[in-house]
Amino acid sequence: MPDLELLAPMHTEANPWQVTSDRKIYDNPWISLTEYQVINPSGNPGIYGKVHFKNLAIGIIPLDEEMNTYMVGQYRFATDCYSWEIPEGGGPLEETDPLDSAKRELLEEAGLVAEKWTEVLRMHLSNSVGDELSIVYLARGLKQFEPEPEDTEKLAVRKVPFAEIYGKVCNGEISDAMTIAAVLKLQLMIVEGKL
């Protein structure tokens, strides 16, 4: 086991990257791509591309009293495959409370309204090339209504025992990052008696 004193500190204050110039390559209502000319941490010139996301990534893991959750299936354009996921969507960065986006997404995608909300996780989804921040909520006290999907979404919704979804995550049958993180976090909360 390595000596912990030899490991790098958990947080350093100085940014080792120097930006010498930048140029916006692409921009649309959801993302922008900027190319930076940089001096890298080794002191050498280089380039770095950064995707800026104009929305938060919002995920919701709904859990009913019988320990069922709700999964949303849809064909994902970017990955060119079908994906089963927790209800997910975007929330404007300038929105004062991301929970409002979570409530909207849960109703739109699964037709659910929840009485109790708990933020369980924040993470950056691809911090080597983008700045997208994800916030995941646990939703309890569920009431069923009709889903209200956007016109860009063709969704299937399934009510599934949480234990089954946990098994699918562990077996590698689910590949969506927010779903994997949310399911593992919820399983940890269950094991630790924090639910």
N, CA and C atoms as an extended XYZ file, in Angstrom:
585
Properties=species:S:1:pos:R:3:atomname:S:1:resname:S:1:resid:I:1 pbc="F F F"
N         0.851       -1.183        0.000 N   MET     1
C         0.000        0.000        0.000 CA  MET     1
C         0.891        1.238        0.000 C   MET     1
N         0.613        2.217       -0.893 N   PRO     2
C         1.468        3.400       -0.969 CA  PRO     2
C         1.328        4.275        0.269 C   PRO     2
N         2.410        4.971        0.575 N   ASP     3
C         2.404        5.933        1.677 CA  ASP     3
C         1.517        7.101        1.276 C   ASP     3
N         0.474        7.390        2.068 N   LEU     4
C        -0.474        8.437        1.709 CA  LEU     4
C         0.182        9.800        1.601 C   LEU     4
N         1.264       10.043        2.318 N   GLU     5
C         1.940       11.341        2.243 CA  GLU     5
C         2.596       11.555        0.883 C   GLU     5
N         2.860       10.461        0.140 N   LEU     6
C         3.493       10.581       -1.168 CA  LEU     6
C         2.479       10.876       -2.271 C   LEU     6
N         1.202       10.666       -1.987 N   LEU     7
C         0.170       10.914       -2.986 CA  LEU     7
C        -0.088       12.411       -3.120 C   LEU     7
N        -0.546       12.823       -4.285 N   ALA     8
C        -0.871       14.225       -4.515 CA  ALA     8
C        -2.014       14.654       -3.604 C   ALA     8
N        -2.060       15.921       -3.238 N   PRO     9
C        -3.157       16.391       -2.388 CA  PRO     9
C        -4.494       16.264       -3.112 C   PRO     9
N        -5.560       16.168       -2.340 N   MET    10
C        -6.892       16.029       -2.915 CA  MET    10
C        -7.324       17.282       -3.675 C   MET    10
N        -6.764       18.433       -3.311 N   HIS    11
C        -7.167       19.673       -3.979 CA  HIS    11
C        -5.961       20.590       -4.065 C   HIS    11
N        -5.722       21.093       -5.247 N   THR    12
C        -4.683       22.106       -5.413 CA  THR    12
C        -5.340       23.368       -5.934 C   THR    12
N        -4.790       24.511       -5.575 N   GLU    13
C        -5.419       25.783       -5.933 CA  GLU    13
C        -4.988       26.305       -7.289 C   GLU    13
N        -3.776       26.031       -7.706 N   ALA    14
C        -3.251       26.625       -8.931 CA  ALA    14
C        -3.676       25.842      -10.173 C   ALA    14
N        -4.084       26.556      -11.215 N   ASN    15
C        -4.408       25.959      -12.501 CA  ASN    15
C        -3.121       25.891      -13.317 C   ASN    15
N        -2.647       24.692      -13.681 N   PRO    16
C        -1.389       24.593      -14.415 CA  PRO    16
C        -1.509       24.900      -15.905 C   PRO    16
N        -2.708       25.092      -16.420 N   TRP    17
C        -2.933       25.398      -17.831 CA  TRP    17
C        -2.916       26.902      -18.050 C   TRP    17
N        -2.269       27.346      -19.136 N   GLN    18
C        -2.298       28.751      -19.536 CA  GLN    18
C        -2.969       28.846      -20.900 C   GLN    18
N        -3.979       29.683      -21.005 N   VAL    19
C        -4.674       29.891      -22.278 CA  VAL    19
C        -4.045       31.092      -22.962 C   VAL    19
N        -3.597       30.891      -24.212 N   THR    20
C        -3.011       32.001      -24.965 CA  THR    20
C        -4.010       32.616      -25.940 C   THR    20
N        -5.001       31.831      -26.388 N   SER    21
C        -6.078       32.364      -27.227 CA  SER    21
C        -7.203       31.339      -27.288 C   SER    21
N        -8.375       31.796      -27.727 N   ASP    22
C        -9.485       30.874      -27.897 CA  ASP    22
C       -10.318       31.280      -29.095 C   ASP    22
N       -11.012       30.279      -29.661 N   ARG    23
C       -11.826       30.507      -30.856 CA  ARG    23
C       -13.046       29.605      -30.790 C   ARG    23
N       -14.245       30.215      -30.863 N   LYS    24
C       -15.484       29.427      -30.851 CA  LYS    24
C       -15.623       28.749      -32.211 C   LYS    24
N       -15.749       27.432      -32.186 N   ILE    25
C       -15.840       26.620      -33.403 CA  ILE    25
C       -17.289       26.372      -33.798 C   ILE    25
N       -18.154       26.178      -32.798 N   TYR    26
C       -19.529       25.781      -33.059 CA  TYR    26
C       -20.401       26.258      -31.914 C   TYR    26
N       -21.671       26.588      -32.234 N   ASP    27
C       -22.602       27.046      -31.204 CA  ASP    27
C       -24.025       26.725      -31.628 C   ASP    27
N       -24.810       26.143      -30.706 N   ASN    28
C       -26.244       25.959      -30.930 CA  ASN    28
C       -26.956       26.204      -29.601 C   ASN    28
N       -28.267       26.053      -29.518 N   PRO    29
C       -28.952       26.353      -28.251 CA  PRO    29
C       -28.568       25.456      -27.071 C   PRO    29
N       -27.892       24.324      -27.314 N   TRP    30
C       -27.602       23.373      -26.237 CA  TRP    30
C       -26.121       23.298      -25.865 C   TRP    30
N       -25.242       23.472      -26.860 N   ILE    31
C       -23.803       23.339      -26.599 CA  ILE    31
C       -23.024       24.366      -27.410 C   ILE    31
N       -21.793       24.610      -26.969 N   SER    32
C       -20.837       25.345      -27.793 CA  SER    32
C       -19.499       24.627      -27.699 C   SER    32
N       -18.700       24.745      -28.741 N   LEU    33
C       -17.386       24.122      -28.792 CA  LEU    33
C       -16.350       25.214      -29.008 C   LEU    33
N       -15.376       25.287      -28.111 N   THR    34
C       -14.314       26.282      -28.196 CA  THR    34
C       -12.971       25.567      -28.289 C   THR    34
N       -12.109       26.060      -29.202 N   GLU    35
C       -10.743       25.549      -29.293 CA  GLU    35
C        -9.815       26.559      -28.639 C   GLU    35
N        -8.997       26.060      -27.727 N   TYR    36
C        -8.055       26.904      -26.988 CA  TYR    36
C        -6.628       26.593      -27.426 C   TYR    36
N        -5.835       27.641      -27.636 N   GLN    37
C        -4.387       27.494      -27.747 CA  GLN    37
C        -3.873       27.609      -26.321 C   GLN    37
N        -3.051       26.652      -25.901 N   VAL    38
C        -2.651       26.585      -24.496 CA  VAL    38
C        -1.153       26.331      -24.346 C   VAL    38
N        -0.696       26.617      -23.164 N   ILE    39
C         0.574       26.099      -22.675 CA  ILE    39
C         0.178       25.046      -21.650 C   ILE    39
N         0.545       23.783      -21.909 N   ASN    40
C         0.087       22.695      -21.043 CA  ASN    40
C         0.881       22.644      -19.738 C   ASN    40
N         0.487       21.793      -18.799 N   PRO    41
C         1.170       21.747      -17.503 CA  PRO    41
C         2.669       21.450      -17.580 C   PRO    41
N         3.129       20.860      -18.691 N   SER    42
C         4.562       20.596      -18.865 CA  SER    42
C         5.309       21.782      -19.456 C   SER    42
N         4.563       22.854      -19.797 N   GLY    43
C         5.184       24.043      -20.374 CA  GLY    43
C         5.261       24.037      -21.881 C   GLY    43
N         4.603       23.087      -22.535 N   ASN    44
C         4.631       22.973      -23.997 CA  ASN    44
C         3.363       23.542      -24.613 C   ASN    44
N         3.449       24.121      -25.822 N   PRO    45
C         2.256       24.626      -26.490 CA  PRO    45
C         1.382       23.469      -26.978 C   PRO    45
N         0.092       23.745      -27.062 N   GLY    46
C        -0.832       22.731      -27.545 CA  GLY    46
C        -2.205       23.322      -27.774 C   GLY    46
N        -3.175       22.444      -28.040 N   ILE    47
C        -4.570       22.861      -28.210 CA  ILE    47
C        -5.428       22.051      -27.251 C   ILE    47
N        -6.571       22.609      -26.933 N   TYR    48
C        -7.550       21.897      -26.115 CA  TYR    48
C        -8.931       22.310      -26.597 C   TYR    48
N        -9.798       21.343      -26.831 N   GLY    49
C       -11.181       21.614      -27.201 CA  GLY    49
C       -12.083       21.408      -26.006 C   GLY    49
N       -13.018       22.314      -25.807 N   LYS    50
C       -13.947       22.212      -24.671 CA  LYS    50
C       -15.379       22.375      -25.167 C   LYS    50
N       -16.215       21.420      -24.772 N   VAL    51
C       -17.644       21.505      -25.050 CA  VAL    51
C       -18.300       22.125      -23.820 C   VAL    51
N       -18.965       23.254      -24.021 N   HIS    52
C       -19.717       23.908      -22.948 CA  HIS    52
C       -21.179       23.525      -23.093 C   HIS    52
N       -21.751       22.984      -22.021 N   PHE    53
C       -23.158       22.607      -22.018 CA  PHE    53
C       -23.969       23.755      -21.428 C   PHE    53
N       -25.050       24.111      -22.104 N   LYS    54
C       -25.856       25.255      -21.696 CA  LYS    54
C       -26.987       24.866      -20.737 C   LYS    54
N       -27.050       23.587      -20.384 N   ASN    55
C       -28.044       23.095      -19.433 CA  ASN    55
C       -27.381       22.158      -18.439 C   ASN    55
N       -27.987       22.020      -17.276 N   LEU    56
C       -27.615       20.977      -16.333 CA  LEU    56
C       -28.172       19.652      -16.840 C   LEU    56
N       -27.513       18.557      -16.543 N   ALA    57
C       -28.062       17.228      -16.789 CA  ALA    57
C       -28.793       16.814      -15.511 C   ALA    57
N       -30.077       16.557      -15.643 N   ILE    58
C       -30.914       16.237      -14.488 CA  ILE    58
C       -31.354       14.777      -14.577 C   ILE    58
N       -31.192       14.042      -13.492 N   GLY    59
C       -31.645       12.660      -13.428 CA  GLY    59
C       -32.494       12.446      -12.195 C   GLY    59
N       -33.464       11.550      -12.321 N   ILE    60
C       -34.352       11.259      -11.200 CA  ILE    60
C       -34.468        9.749      -11.058 C   ILE    60
N       -34.247        9.249       -9.857 N   ILE    61
C       -34.485        7.836       -9.595 CA  ILE    61
C       -35.738        7.739       -8.720 C   ILE    61
N       -36.882        7.464       -9.353 N   PRO    62
C       -38.127        7.351       -8.593 CA  PRO    62
C       -38.179        5.985       -7.902 C   PRO    62
N       -38.654        5.973       -6.669 N   LEU    63
C       -38.731        4.724       -5.909 CA  LEU    63
C       -40.054        4.709       -5.154 C   LEU    63
N       -40.880        3.675       -5.433 N   ASP    64
C       -42.173        3.601       -4.741 CA  ASP    64
C       -42.050        2.807       -3.449 C   ASP    64
N       -43.158        2.654       -2.746 N   GLU    65
C       -43.153        2.003       -1.436 CA  GLU    65
C       -42.818        0.520       -1.514 C   GLU    65
N       -43.015       -0.105       -2.687 N   GLU    66
C       -42.700       -1.527       -2.869 CA  GLU    66
C       -41.299       -1.733       -3.435 C   GLU    66
N       -40.482       -0.664       -3.432 N   MET    67
C       -39.099       -0.714       -3.931 CA  MET    67
C       -39.027       -0.983       -5.435 C   MET    67
N       -40.004       -0.425       -6.169 N   ASN    68
C       -39.952       -0.432       -7.630 CA  ASN    68
C       -39.422        0.915       -8.096 C   ASN    68
N       -38.766        0.910       -9.228 N   THR    69
C       -38.356        2.155       -9.857 CA  THR    69
C       -38.935        2.188      -11.261 C   THR    69
N       -38.765        3.293      -11.940 N   TYR    70
C       -39.317        3.475      -13.273 CA  TYR    70
C       -38.174        3.772      -14.233 C   TYR    70
N       -38.115        2.995      -15.315 N   MET    71
C       -37.065        3.152      -16.317 CA  MET    71
C       -37.688        3.672      -17.609 C   MET    71
N       -36.909        4.487      -18.303 N   VAL    72
C       -37.343        5.072      -19.564 CA  VAL    72
C       -36.449        4.514      -20.669 C   VAL    72
N       -37.077        3.978      -21.698 N   GLY    73
C       -36.336        3.452      -22.841 CA  GLY    73
C       -36.484        4.390      -24.022 C   GLY    73
N       -35.364        4.631      -24.702 N   GLN    74
C       -35.409        5.456      -25.909 CA  GLN    74
C       -34.171        5.209      -26.759 C   GLN    74
N       -34.294        5.501      -28.040 N   TYR    75
C       -33.156        5.382      -28.944 CA  TYR    75
C       -32.354        6.668      -28.849 C   TYR    75
N       -31.071        6.547      -28.523 N   ARG    76
C       -30.193        7.705      -28.354 CA  ARG    76
C       -29.451        7.998      -29.651 C   ARG    76
N       -29.681        9.181      -30.189 N   PHE    77
C       -29.070        9.582      -31.460 CA  PHE    77
C       -27.547        9.556      -31.383 C   PHE    77
N       -26.978       10.132      -30.304 N   ALA    78
C       -25.518       10.285      -30.218 CA  ALA    78
C       -24.788        8.950      -30.154 C   ALA    78
N       -25.347        7.956      -29.480 N   THR    79
C       -24.685        6.660      -29.355 CA  THR    79
C       -25.196        5.633      -30.356 C   THR    79
N       -26.252        5.979      -31.096 N   ASP    80
C       -26.839        5.115      -32.118 CA  ASP    80
C       -27.246        3.757      -31.543 C   ASP    80
N       -27.881        3.806      -30.356 N   CYS    81
C       -28.377        2.562      -29.770 CA  CYS    81
C       -29.546        2.860      -28.830 C   CYS    81
N       -30.299        1.802      -28.524 N   TYR    82
C       -31.416        1.920      -27.599 CA  TYR    82
C       -30.878        1.867      -26.179 C   TYR    82
N       -31.458        2.662      -25.292 N   SER    83
C       -30.941        2.775      -23.932 CA  SER    83
C       -32.081        2.798      -22.917 C   SER    83
N       -31.927        1.997      -21.846 N   TRP    84
C       -32.842        2.054      -20.705 CA  TRP    84
C       -32.168        2.874      -19.621 C   TRP    84
N       -32.891        3.884      -19.120 N   GLU    85
C       -32.310        4.876      -18.215 CA  GLU    85
C       -33.324        5.298      -17.171 C   GLU    85
N       -32.817        5.932      -16.102 N   ILE    86
C       -33.719        6.639      -15.199 CA  ILE    86
C       -34.280        7.833      -15.969 C   ILE    86
N       -35.384        8.422      -15.537 N   PRO    87
C       -35.857        9.648      -16.194 CA  PRO    87
C       -34.765       10.727      -16.145 C   PRO    87
N       -34.471       11.299      -17.297 N   GLU    88
C       -33.387       12.280      -17.419 CA  GLU    88
C       -33.794       13.401      -18.358 C   GLU    88
N       -33.136       14.526      -18.193 N   GLY    89
C       -33.370       15.642      -19.090 CA  GLY    89
C       -32.445       16.790      -18.763 C   GLY    89
N       -32.757       17.927      -19.316 N   GLY    90
C       -31.936       19.108      -19.096 CA  GLY    90
C       -32.670       20.163      -18.300 C   GLY    90
N       -31.880       20.974      -17.619 N   GLY    91
C       -32.435       22.094      -16.868 CA  GLY    91
C       -31.595       23.326      -17.124 C   GLY    91
N       -32.225       24.444      -17.417 N   PRO    92
C       -31.471       25.664      -17.702 CA  PRO    92
C       -30.499       26.019      -16.582 C   PRO    92
N       -29.285       26.401      -16.947 N   LEU    93
C       -28.276       26.787      -15.961 CA  LEU    93
C       -28.748       27.952      -15.103 C   LEU    93
N       -29.517       28.850      -15.704 N   GLU    94
C       -29.938       30.045      -14.976 CA  GLU    94
C       -31.170       29.808      -14.102 C   GLU    94
N       -31.773       28.614      -14.182 N   GLU    95
C       -32.930       28.319      -13.338 CA  GLU    95
C       -32.483       28.310      -11.881 C   GLU    95
N       -33.215       28.989      -11.036 N   THR    96
C       -32.787       29.162       -9.649 CA  THR    96
C       -32.737       27.859       -8.868 C   THR    96
N       -33.637       26.942       -9.143 N   ASP    97
C       -33.651       25.684       -8.409 CA  ASP    97
C       -33.721       24.513       -9.393 C   ASP    97
N       -32.631       23.726       -9.506 N   PRO    98
C       -32.642       22.587      -10.426 CA  PRO    98
C       -33.731       21.569      -10.113 C   PRO    98
N       -34.233       21.591       -8.877 N   LEU    99
C       -35.312       20.673       -8.508 CA  LEU    99
C       -36.557       20.923       -9.365 C   LEU    99
N       -36.785       22.176       -9.766 N   ASP   100
C       -37.924       22.469      -10.650 CA  ASP   100
C       -37.788       21.716      -11.964 C   ASP   100
N       -36.551       21.641      -12.492 N   SER   101
C       -36.311       20.882      -13.728 CA  SER   101
C       -36.550       19.398      -13.496 C   SER   101
N       -36.124       18.894      -12.339 N   ALA   102
C       -36.310       17.475      -12.030 CA  ALA   102
C       -37.801       17.126      -11.967 C   ALA   102
N       -38.588       17.976      -11.331 N   LYS   103
C       -40.027       17.734      -11.235 CA  LYS   103
C       -40.668       17.717      -12.619 C   LYS   103
N       -40.266       18.660      -13.460 N   ARG   104
C       -40.792       18.732      -14.824 CA  ARG   104
C       -40.422       17.473      -15.622 C   ARG   104
N       -39.152       17.049      -15.534 N   GLU   105
C       -38.695       15.881      -16.291 CA  GLU   105
C       -39.386       14.599      -15.834 C   GLU   105
N       -39.594       14.433      -14.538 N   LEU   106
C       -40.245       13.227      -14.035 CA  LEU   106
C       -41.672       13.125      -14.555 C   LEU   106
N       -42.377       14.247      -14.585 N   LEU   107
C       -43.739       14.251      -15.115 CA  LEU   107
C       -43.742       14.019      -16.621 C   LEU   107
N       -42.854       14.726      -17.340 N   GLU   108
C       -42.798       14.585      -18.802 CA  GLU   108
C       -42.499       13.152      -19.226 C   GLU   108
N       -41.480       12.556      -18.623 N   GLU   109
C       -41.003       11.265      -19.107 CA  GLU   109
C       -41.738       10.072      -18.522 C   GLU   109
N       -42.072       10.109      -17.247 N   ALA   110
C       -42.680        8.943      -16.604 CA  ALA   110
C       -44.113        9.184      -16.149 C   ALA   110
N       -44.600       10.416      -16.237 N   GLY   111
C       -45.948       10.711      -15.780 CA  GLY   111
C       -46.080       10.653      -14.271 C   GLY   111
N       -44.986       10.914      -13.571 N   LEU   112
C       -44.993       10.809      -12.117 CA  LEU   112
C       -44.829       12.168      -11.449 C   LEU   112
N       -45.508       12.306      -10.306 N   VAL   113
C       -45.332       13.457       -9.417 CA  VAL   113
C       -44.926       12.876       -8.071 C   VAL   113
N       -43.899       13.472       -7.458 N   ALA   114
C       -43.383       12.964       -6.183 CA  ALA   114
C       -43.633       13.957       -5.060 C   ALA   114
N       -43.885       13.437       -3.864 N   GLU   115
C       -44.073       14.282       -2.678 CA  GLU   115
C       -42.754       14.624       -2.005 C   GLU   115
N       -41.781       13.701       -2.060 N   LYS   116
C       -40.524       13.894       -1.343 CA  LYS   116
C       -39.340       13.798       -2.310 C   LYS   116
N       -38.452       14.782       -2.232 N   TRP   117
C       -37.282       14.849       -3.106 CA  TRP   117
C       -36.012       14.961       -2.279 C   TRP   117
N       -34.993       14.203       -2.690 N   THR   118
C       -33.695       14.256       -2.028 CA  THR   118
C       -32.612       14.285       -3.093 C   THR   118
N       -31.744       15.284       -3.033 N   GLU   119
C       -30.592       15.280       -3.942 CA  GLU   119
C       -29.621       14.224       -3.440 C   GLU   119
N       -29.218       13.305       -4.325 N   VAL   120
C       -28.341       12.211       -3.904 CA  VAL   120
C       -26.965       12.241       -4.550 C   VAL   120
N       -26.786       13.032       -5.606 N   LEU   121
C       -25.539       12.923       -6.340 CA  LEU   121
C       -25.329       14.116       -7.258 C   LEU   121
N       -24.079       14.594       -7.310 N   ARG   122
C       -23.647       15.564       -8.324 CA  ARG   122
C       -22.376       15.023       -8.949 C   ARG   122
N       -22.276       15.130      -10.268 N   MET   123
C       -21.068       14.655      -10.933 CA  MET   123
C       -20.898       15.351      -12.274 C   MET   123
N       -19.638       15.442      -12.718 N   HIS   124
C       -19.333       15.912      -14.065 CA  HIS   124
C       -19.283       14.685      -14.969 C   HIS   124
N       -20.007       14.745      -16.089 N   LEU   125
C       -20.209       13.544      -16.897 CA  LEU   125
C       -19.041       13.203      -17.814 C   LEU   125
N       -18.303       14.178      -18.273 N   SER   126
C       -17.164       13.897      -19.156 CA  SER   126
C       -16.157       15.026      -19.019 C   SER   126
N       -15.473       15.087      -17.871 N   ASN   127
C       -14.672       16.267      -17.550 CA  ASN   127
C       -13.367       16.393      -18.322 C   ASN   127
N       -13.084       15.475      -19.224 N   SER   128
C       -11.894       15.643      -20.061 CA  SER   128
C       -12.165       16.541      -21.265 C   SER   128
N       -13.424       16.638      -21.690 N   VAL   129
C       -13.748       17.457      -22.864 CA  VAL   129
C       -14.935       18.391      -22.657 C   VAL   129
N       -15.673       18.242      -21.553 N   GLY   130
C       -16.876       19.051      -21.371 CA  GLY   130
C       -17.075       19.470      -19.929 C   GLY   130
N       -17.967       20.450      -19.742 N   ASP   131
C       -18.235       20.983      -18.407 CA  ASP   131
C       -19.633       20.620      -17.901 C   ASP   131
N       -20.255       19.583      -18.478 N   GLU   132
C       -21.623       19.238      -18.116 CA  GLU   132
C       -21.705       18.716      -16.681 C   GLU   132
N       -22.520       19.387      -15.877 N   LEU   133
C       -22.771       19.002      -14.496 CA  LEU   133
C       -24.092       18.257      -14.421 C   LEU   133
N       -24.090       17.137      -13.722 N   SER   134
C       -25.286       16.334      -13.530 CA  SER   134
C       -25.709       16.392      -12.069 C   SER   134
N       -27.006       16.526      -11.855 N   ILE   135
C       -27.580       16.446      -10.513 CA  ILE   135
C       -28.648       15.357      -10.555 C   ILE   135
N       -28.553       14.420       -9.609 N   VAL   136
C       -29.505       13.306       -9.552 CA  VAL   136
C       -30.291       13.397       -8.246 C   VAL   136
N       -31.598       13.205       -8.363 N   TYR   137
C       -32.507       13.250       -7.219 CA  TYR   137
C       -33.177       11.896       -7.020 C   TYR   137
N       -33.473       11.595       -5.774 N   LEU   138
C       -34.334       10.472       -5.414 CA  LEU   138
C       -35.728       11.048       -5.208 C   LEU   138
N       -36.722       10.434       -5.859 N   ALA   139
C       -38.112       10.889       -5.749 CA  ALA   139
C       -38.943        9.806       -5.072 C   ALA   139
N       -39.641       10.178       -3.991 N   ARG   140
C       -40.478        9.231       -3.230 CA  ARG   140
C       -41.898        9.792       -3.115 C   ARG   140
N       -42.821        8.955       -2.652 N   GLY   141
C       -44.218        9.382       -2.528 CA  GLY   141
C       -44.804        9.665       -3.900 C   GLY   141
N       -44.808        8.656       -4.751 N   LEU   142
C       -45.133        8.842       -6.173 CA  LEU   142
C       -46.631        8.745       -6.445 C   LEU   142
N       -47.085        9.599       -7.354 N   LYS   143
C       -48.452        9.539       -7.875 CA  LYS   143
C       -48.358        9.492       -9.394 C   LYS   143
N       -49.171        8.594       -9.990 N   GLN   144
C       -49.104        8.371      -11.439 CA  GLN   144
C       -50.079        9.269      -12.197 C   GLN   144
N       -49.568        9.910      -13.238 N   PHE   145
C       -50.359       10.694      -14.186 CA  PHE   145
C       -49.935       10.275      -15.584 C   PHE   145
N       -50.406       10.970      -16.596 N   GLU   146
C       -50.005       10.671      -17.970 CA  GLU   146
C       -48.667       11.338      -18.283 C   GLU   146
N       -47.741       10.600      -18.908 N   PRO   147
C       -46.490       11.241      -19.340 CA  PRO   147
C       -46.759       12.335      -20.370 C   PRO   147
N       -45.865       13.313      -20.435 N   GLU   148
C       -45.987       14.432      -21.370 CA  GLU   148
C       -44.672       14.620      -22.125 C   GLU   148
N       -44.244       13.612      -22.925 N   PRO   149
C       -42.939       13.704      -23.581 CA  PRO   149
C       -42.868       14.845      -24.589 C   PRO   149
N       -41.632       15.338      -24.800 N   GLU   150
C       -41.394       16.358      -25.816 CA  GLU   150
C       -41.531       15.722      -27.191 C   GLU   150
N       -41.675       16.543      -28.225 N   ASP   151
C       -41.865       15.996      -29.569 CA  ASP   151
C       -40.614       15.316      -30.122 C   ASP   151
N       -39.469       15.504      -29.491 N   THR   152
C       -38.239       14.837      -29.923 CA  THR   152
C       -38.054       13.484      -29.241 C   THR   152
N       -38.996       13.104      -28.386 N   GLU   153
C       -38.846       11.880      -27.602 CA  GLU   153
C       -39.909       10.844      -27.971 C   GLU   153
N       -39.454        9.623      -28.243 N   LYS   154
C       -40.342        8.473      -28.385 CA  LYS   154
C       -39.932        7.515      -27.285 C   LYS   154
N       -40.687        7.517      -26.185 N   LEU   155
C       -40.274        6.854      -24.956 CA  LEU   155
C       -41.133        5.641      -24.627 C   LEU   155
N       -40.493        4.675      -23.984 N   ALA   156
C       -41.194        3.560      -23.345 CA  ALA   156
C       -40.897        3.673      -21.853 C   ALA   156
N       -41.905        3.449      -21.012 N   VAL   157
C       -41.717        3.542      -19.566 CA  VAL   157
C       -42.087        2.206      -18.944 C   VAL   157
N       -41.214        1.719      -18.066 N   ARG   158
C       -41.470        0.455      -17.386 CA  ARG   158
C       -41.255        0.597      -15.889 C   ARG   158
N       -42.171        0.027      -15.130 N   LYS   159
C       -42.027       -0.065      -13.672 CA  LYS   159
C       -41.331       -1.394      -13.391 C   LYS   159
N       -40.186       -1.315      -12.687 N   VAL   160
C       -39.334       -2.492      -12.505 CA  VAL   160
C       -38.853       -2.549      -11.052 C   VAL   160
N       -38.765       -3.733      -10.454 N   PRO   161
C       -38.188       -3.809       -9.110 CA  PRO   161
C       -36.767       -3.236       -9.101 C   PRO   161
N       -36.483       -2.412       -8.097 N   PHE   162
C       -35.160       -1.791       -8.028 CA  PHE   162
C       -34.062       -2.843       -8.009 C   PHE   162
N       -34.267       -3.949       -7.305 N   ALA   163
C       -33.246       -5.004       -7.225 CA  ALA   163
C       -32.901       -5.539       -8.608 C   ALA   163
N       -33.885       -5.606       -9.495 N   GLU   164
C       -33.636       -6.081      -10.862 CA  GLU   164
C       -32.750       -5.087      -11.625 C   GLU   164
N       -33.034       -3.799      -11.461 N   ILE   165
C       -32.219       -2.776      -12.138 CA  ILE   165
C       -30.804       -2.766      -11.573 C   ILE   165
N       -30.664       -2.930      -10.276 N   TYR   166
C       -29.332       -3.025       -9.671 CA  TYR   166
C       -28.562       -4.197      -10.283 C   TYR   166
N       -29.225       -5.330      -10.457 N   GLY   167
C       -28.588       -6.486      -11.091 CA  GLY   167
C       -28.154       -6.190      -12.519 C   GLY   167
N       -28.996       -5.481      -13.270 N   LYS   168
C       -28.650       -5.141      -14.655 CA  LYS   168
C       -27.463       -4.180      -14.715 C   LYS   168
N       -27.383       -3.257      -13.758 N   VAL   169
C       -26.218       -2.366      -13.692 CA  VAL   169
C       -24.961       -3.184      -13.412 C   VAL   169
N       -25.039       -4.085      -12.438 N   CYS   170
C       -23.871       -4.891      -12.066 CA  CYS   170
C       -23.445       -5.833      -13.189 C   CYS   170
N       -24.397       -6.292      -14.005 N   ASN   171
C       -24.089       -7.187      -15.124 CA  ASN   171
C       -23.654       -6.451      -16.386 C   ASN   171
N       -23.638       -5.120      -16.345 N   GLY   172
C       -23.237       -4.349      -17.520 CA  GLY   172
C       -24.303       -4.224      -18.583 C   GLY   172
N       -25.563       -4.501      -18.243 N   GLU   173
C       -26.643       -4.402      -19.223 CA  GLU   173
C       -27.130       -2.975      -19.406 C   GLU   173
N       -26.782       -2.093      -18.500 N   ILE   174
C       -27.147       -0.679      -18.594 CA  ILE   174
C       -25.859        0.114      -18.740 C   ILE   174
N       -25.828        1.011      -19.727 N   SER   175
C       -24.589        1.754      -20.000 CA  SER   175
C       -24.693        3.251      -19.734 C   SER   175
N       -25.872        3.748      -19.440 N   ASP   176
C       -26.040        5.181      -19.201 CA  ASP   176
C       -25.379        5.582      -17.885 C   ASP   176
N       -24.477        6.566      -17.941 N   ALA   177
C       -23.660        6.943      -16.781 CA  ALA   177
C       -24.502        7.437      -15.605 C   ALA   177
N       -25.476        8.308      -15.861 N   MET   178
C       -26.286        8.816      -14.747 CA  MET   178
C       -27.084        7.703      -14.097 C   MET   178
N       -27.601        6.770      -14.896 N   THR   179
C       -28.366        5.655      -14.347 CA  THR   179
C       -27.475        4.774      -13.479 C   THR   179
N       -26.302        4.439      -13.978 N   ILE   180
C       -25.379        3.593      -13.217 CA  ILE   180
C       -25.037        4.252      -11.883 C   ILE   180
N       -24.653        5.516      -11.926 N   ALA   181
C       -24.276        6.215      -10.697 CA  ALA   181
C       -25.448        6.308       -9.727 C   ALA   181
N       -26.637        6.615      -10.239 N   ALA   182
C       -27.816        6.748       -9.376 CA  ALA   182
C       -28.184        5.427       -8.731 C   ALA   182
N       -28.162        4.352       -9.504 N   VAL   183
C       -28.530        3.037       -8.972 CA  VAL   183
C       -27.523        2.580       -7.926 C   VAL   183
N       -26.233        2.764       -8.194 N   LEU   184
C       -25.222        2.362       -7.212 CA  LEU   184
C       -25.311        3.204       -5.940 C   LEU   184
N       -25.572        4.502       -6.095 N   LYS   185
C       -25.720        5.362       -4.918 CA  LYS   185
C       -26.939        4.947       -4.092 C   LYS   185
N       -28.050        4.665       -4.761 N   LEU   186
C       -29.254        4.249       -4.040 CA  LEU   186
C       -29.030        2.911       -3.338 C   LEU   186
N       -28.357        1.975       -3.996 N   GLN   187
C       -28.058        0.686       -3.357 CA  GLN   187
C       -27.205        0.897       -2.110 C   GLN   187
N       -26.236        1.789       -2.190 N   LEU   188
C       -25.401        2.105       -1.027 CA  LEU   188
C       -26.242        2.693        0.098 C   LEU   188
N       -27.160        3.589       -0.237 N   MET   189
C       -28.044        4.178        0.765 CA  MET   189
C       -28.903        3.100        1.435 C   MET   189
N       -29.372        2.128        0.652 N   ILE   190
C       -30.183        1.037        1.190 CA  ILE   190
C       -29.338        0.202        2.162 C   ILE   190
N       -28.138       -0.187        1.728 N   VAL   191
C       -27.258       -1.020        2.544 CA  VAL   191
C       -26.878       -0.316        3.845 C   VAL   191
N       -26.638        1.000        3.757 N   GLU   192
C       -26.227        1.768        4.942 CA  GLU   192
C       -27.414        2.215        5.792 C   GLU   192
N       -28.644        1.857        5.391 N   GLY   193
C       -29.823        2.227        6.164 CA  GLY   193
C       -30.149        3.706        6.118 C   GLY   193
N       -29.804        4.368        5.008 N   LYS   194
C       -30.017        5.821        4.885 CA  LYS   194
C       -31.204        6.170        4.006 C   LYS   194
N       -32.004        5.180        3.684 N   LEU   195
C       -33.142        5.453        2.806 CA  LEU   195
C       -34.326        5.928        3.614 C   LEU   195
